[in-house]
């Protein structure tokens, strides 16, 4: 039995080690695919964000021209808001929502 055990061990060693190496390499390669996809999405989002941040405003914040509002207090009030997205009109997001800020 000692000789048979040695042969089985040698067979398993020759078979299992390459199988395990291939298995763990494939896990790593699959993870790299996810990282590359996420990196591409992050790069696209960053380009869009920096394009928006670097665009020139059509409003000159230093210009004093324009209409001045009188009696502006800055209070906000919404009452009994009922809202659903057009794509899901039966799924109400806000139902009777009210808010007072000021």
N, C-alpha and C positions, 0 to 999 in steps of 0.2 A: 504494500500500500504506500510505502514511502516514495517509491519510484513513480507510482501513478499520481500521487499528490504533487510531486515536483513537476511532472509533465502538465498537469492541469494548471498549476500555478504559472508555469512558463507560457502556456497557451493563453491564459487569461491576461497575463502581463503583456504579451505581444498584441493582443486584441484590444483590451480595455484601455490601455494608455493612449493609443492613437485615437480611439473613439472619444475618450474624454477630452483630449486636446482639441479635436474638431468641434465637439459640443461647446466647450467654453469659448473657443474662437468665434463660433457662430453667434453666441450671445453677445460678445463684444462688438462684432460687426453690426449686429442689429441695433445695438445702442448707438453706434456711430451714425447710423442712418437717421435715427430720431434727432440726434444732436445737429446734424447737418440741416435737416428740414427746419428745426426750430431756429437755427442760426440764420437761415435765409429769410424766414418770416420776420425775425427781429431786425435784420438789416433793412428789409423793405419798410417796416414800420418806422425805423429811425430816419430813413431818408425822407419819408413823408412828413414826419414831425419836424425835422430841421428845415424842410422846404416851407412849411407853414410858419415856423418861427422867424425865418429870414425874409419873408415877403414884406414889401413896403406897404404901410398902411395908407389908405386913401384919405384918412382923416388926419389933419395936422393938429396934434395936441397942444401946440404953442399958439395957435391962431385964436384970436378973441372974437372973430366974426361969428355970426350965426344967431339963431333965436335963443333968447334966455327965457326960461320958464319961470313964471311967478308962483309963489306959494308952494314950491316943491318941498315936501317934508321927508320923503323917503320911506314912508310907511307902505307896507304890502299887506293886502288882505284878499284872501280867496275864500269863498263860502260854498259849501255843498258841491264840491267838485266830483263829478262822475266821469271816469275815463276808462276807455278800453282801446287797444291798438286796432287799427282797421283790419289787420290780418286775422285777428281773433276777437271779433266784436262780442262774443258771448262770454269771454273771460275778462271780467271787470277788474282793473288794477286798483282804481280808487273809487270808493262808493261813499259819497257824503263827506268827503274830506274837506276840512276847514282849517285855515291857518291865518294867524294875525302876527305880523312882525312890525314893530315900530314903537 
